[in-house]
């Protein structure tokens, strides 16, 4: 479809930028949410350094997977919205 039109359309660019912004928002929100939990305030701060590294690596893995899923869901939803507007 891109080759037929000669480049990216405004709807494609907007859905890519919107999905990227949404994925970054999920990434930042999950960090803010995690630092406000009782686990972080009571337990995590008392762990030794190597244990903090492993806990944070697993947290980052979960957050990155969540951000990628959010990116694709938002990409589909924003693209569907623009597709319905273009067909009107």
C-alpha positions, -999 to +999 in steps of 0.1 A: +000+000+000+029+024+007+044+017-027+011+024-045+007+058-028+043+068-031+050+072+006+034+072+041+001+089+044-008+113+072-030+086+088-001+062+089+023+087+104-002+098+130-009+063+140+028+055+143+035+086+164+004+081+185+012+045+192+048+054+201+037+081+225+012+057+241+039+031+245+062+056+262+034+067+284+028+030+295+065+027+302+067+058+323+034+052+341+045+017+351+077+031+367+058+057+386+032+031+398+059+007+409+077+032+430+045+040+449+038+004+460+043-008+495+067-035+482+090-008+469+089+013+500+092-015+526+111-044+509+129-034+478+149-006+493+164-030+519+176-056+493+213-061+486+225-045+453+227-077+432+191-087+442+179-052+433+195-057+398+177-090+392+143-077+404+147-046+382+157-067+352+125-088+355+105-056+360+121-041+329+113-072+309+077-071+319+074-033+312+091-037+278+067-065+268+037-044+280+049-014+261+053-034+229+018-048+233+004-013+240+022+000+209+006-026+186-029-022+202-027+016+198-014+013+163-043-008+153-069+014+171-056+047+158-052+032+123-088+019+124-100+054+134-082+071+106-094+044+081-131+051+091-125+089+087-110+084+052-139+063+040-165+089+050 
